[in-house]
Amino acid sequence: MKVAVEGFGQSFLAWNLAGCVRGAWIYADRDAPYRLWNRVIPVAERWLDIPIEAPVVFLDHAEPEVAPDVLILSAAPDPLSVCSVRSRLERARGKTVWVMNGYEREVGKPWPFGEHEVPLATIPWDERNATSYLMGKPLTMRDPSFRRHWMPILEVLSLVDLV
């Protein structure tokens, strides 16, 4: 299965999602930030380098010849980003979901968008992500409590025979 990640913080999302799925690969270009310090998740720059038996591949960059089975659109917590994602959702073909990246609902911040602007998941920014380069693996592999933010995404993907 191919899962494309686009928008705000797409590399952060692809790497942490890959940390949640056993055997996952990441298809990324050579400029992906985790290319230098990742020690646990296989990353390929060429589509043909990914083994056929890989259960899921998270696409960290768009390739015209690789059509995703699921598209995850990521928005920053600002009105312009949410509006952009909403218009992409209206034009999307196939399974498409959106997540809010960098918003922390749990700390009591009021939801600044309308009731109809509800993402599948809200992923808080965690400063421990800044230490990922020291640890060599995503925060979803290091902290089960952080991993819970990703569960709504994994549930949707499981409906598409992913997890």
Phi, psi and omega in degrees: 000142180247126180238112179272142177238123181226152175108203186297122177068034186298323179293318176302314180293314181299315184292316180290324175295318178298330177290347180265344186243117180298131178082006182290152174240162172238133175258108187223157174279172186289350180267002180300134188298330184275357182303325185282324189243000177291130179239001188232336184251126179295135180234134178237142176264341179242136183301323182290346179279351181272128180295145181299328183280000177300126184293326181207145176234124176267121182271113181267356173211152185281138174228128182299328183273357180245102181271126181284151173279329179222139176245125176253117177262131182247131179244146170281158181282062174220152186302322181295317179296318179295319179297319178297316179295319180300317180292325176294322179296322180294329181264353187294147173243138181086186183287117181224133178229162176231148178233152175261121185252120177101011179249136183245093180293325187295337183274007174090009176294133178292147179287115187278359184246170181293166180298332180278353180262064183249118180284165175298320181211151171246122182254114179286152171279129180243124183301339178293344174297333179295339179268004182303325181293332177284323183275333179078008178213156184291158181297331178296338177271341185261338186220107180299330180290327176288327182298333182299333178296337185268350186300320177301324179292315181296326178296317178296317180294327180293333177290343178255027178059043182261303190264000000 
